Amino acid sequence: MIPKVSLWVMLIFGIIAACVLFFGGNTAEGYEVAGDILDVPNFTTLFLGTNYVYFAAAILVTLIFVIAGFVANFKKDSKKALFTLGVLVAFILLFVVCWFLGSPEKLEIIGYEGADNEGFWAQLSDMMIYAVYALFLGVIGCIIWGAIYTRVKK
């Protein structure tokens, strides 16, 4: 019951935040970017904040379930629990490798004057992009392996 209610509450807040972003109007003055006027929505911060909260909640819930699954598996079968721990270590290793592949150098973005496109934030963005690429390739590989495995098993 609680997961279903939580899902509906999060869905409603997400829809409200998206509607406010898209229908809440723009700033009184636009920003000039490469000669064009760029209108910025009034409630961009609300929308981004909502997404940050959802992202943090997803990470927290995932960690709780991984730890609970590890403890439950360790009580039943320690070999299966170590496999679960190995998968977690592999994910952490993936993100560490992707972090070092990222570059902290400043990105030249037309019309942007801030400092959030260099250093830690630039490297974090690169890390996330590389991790998505690696996970996408992993999913494609698992789909192909699963199809081959089921064909051979028959």
QUIZI-V380193 format. One record per backbone hydrogen bond with DSSP energy under -0.5 kcal/mol. NH is the residue of the N-H (numbers start at 0). CO is the residue of the C=O. Records with the same first field share a line. If there is no record, write none. Layout:
BEGIN
NH=CO + CO
END
This chain:
BEGIN
4=0
5=1
6=2
7=3
8=4
9=5
10=6
11=7
12=8
13=9
14=10
15=11
16=12
17=13
18=14
19=15
20=16
21=17
22=18
23=19
26=39
30=37
32=30 + 35
35=32
37=30 + 35
38=36
41=24
43=40
46=42
47=43
48=44
49=45
50=46
51=47
52=48
53=49
54=50
55=51
56=52
57=53
58=54
59=55
60=56
61=57
62=58
63=59
64=60
65=61
66=62
67=63
68=64
69=65
70=66
71=67
72=68
73=69
74=70
75=71
76=72
80=76
81=77
82=78
83=79
84=80
85=81
86=82
87=83
88=84
89=85
90=86
91=87
92=88
93=89
94=90
95=91
96=92
97=93
98=94
99=95
100=96
101=97 + 98
106=116
108=106
109=107
111=108
112=110
117=114
118=103
120=117
122=118
123=119
124=120
125=121
126=122
127=123
128=124
129=125
130=126
131=127
132=128
133=129
134=130
135=131
136=132
137=133
138=134
139=135
140=136
141=137
142=138
143=139
144=140
145=141
146=142
147=143
148=144
149=145
150=146
151=147
152=148
153=149
END
